[in-house]
């Protein structure tokens, strides 16, 4: 009975942590006016989950989150500006196809869809890389691209996990609201850390 009680208590603690982390992500995003708060808040969430995965689970969550948010605020938004520019470029391509009446699937759209897939994989690695490596924005972009290319298995696993989680949240929206961001971060950061550690071993570090 004590073992079961301990298991349920541990499960409850982690559920609470995930829900609280999701709440902090939303609150700090709003505190930054959404536009300037999204990227620092997202990067802070990844940094917290990285700490959890490395065994640092006893730090006060609010204080740690606020510290990461403030410390990386401007760097996160510089990175966010680059990401937003690429997203707008993709949106403008679709608007162009819409305006020219080219809405059917055809070979002319293959480069765009290929770019979108690579960009999605790049984004899946980008936030974990930001939390894990102490690099400038330029170096971070290069490092993320390199890891994405040399770790195709991890990339595909991350992409599969992303779509499975998306489907779950689509059919159960309440879970997405309470745990969507934090659970996505946990899964992505877990796979990314495995890729980072594997790459370090291969390089003899």
Residue, then its C-alpha position, 0 to 999 in steps of 0.5 A: x500500500x505504501x508503495x502505491x501511495x508513493x507512486x500516486x504521490x509522485x505522479x500527482x507531483x509531476x502532473x502538478x509540475x507540468x500544469x504549473x509550468x504550462x501556466x507560467x509559460x502562458x503568464x510570462x508570455x502575456x507579461x511580455x505582450x505575447x509578441x515579445x513574451x513568446x520566445x523568452x517564455x518558451x525558451x525558459x520552459x525548455x530550460x526548466x525541463x532540461x534541468x528536470x531531465x538532468x535531475x534538478x527538480x528541487x529548484x523553486x519553479x517560479x523563481x527559476x522560470x523568471x530567472x531564465x526569462x529575464x536572462x535570455x529575454x533579448x537573445x530569445x527575441x533576436x532569435x524569434x525575429x529570424x524565426x518569424x521572418x521565415x514563417x512570414x516568407x512561407x505564408x507569403x508563398x501560400x498567399x502568392x499561390x492563392x492569388x495566382x489561382x495555383x491552389x492545386x498540388x503540383x510539382x511546383x510546390x515540392x520545393x516549398x513543402x520540402x523547405x517547410x518540412x526541413x524548417x519544422x525539423x529545424x524548429x523542433x531542435x532549435x529551442x532545445x539547443x537554445x536551452x542546452x548550448x551557450x552560443x550566440x544566435x549565429x552559432x546556435x543556428x549553425x549548431x542546430x542545423x548540423x545536429x538536425x542533419x547528422x541525427x536523422x533518426x532523432x529528427x524523425x522520432x521527434x517529428x513522429x512524437x510531435x504529430x502524435x501529441x498534436x493528434x492527442x491534443x486535437x481530440x482532447x483539447x482540454x489536455x492541450x490547454x493544461x499540458x500541451x506546451x509543457x508535455x511537448x517540451x518534455x518530449x522534445x527536450x528528452x529526444x534532443x538531449x539524447x541526440x546531444x549526448x550521442x553527438x558528444x560521445x561520437x566526438x569523444x567529448 
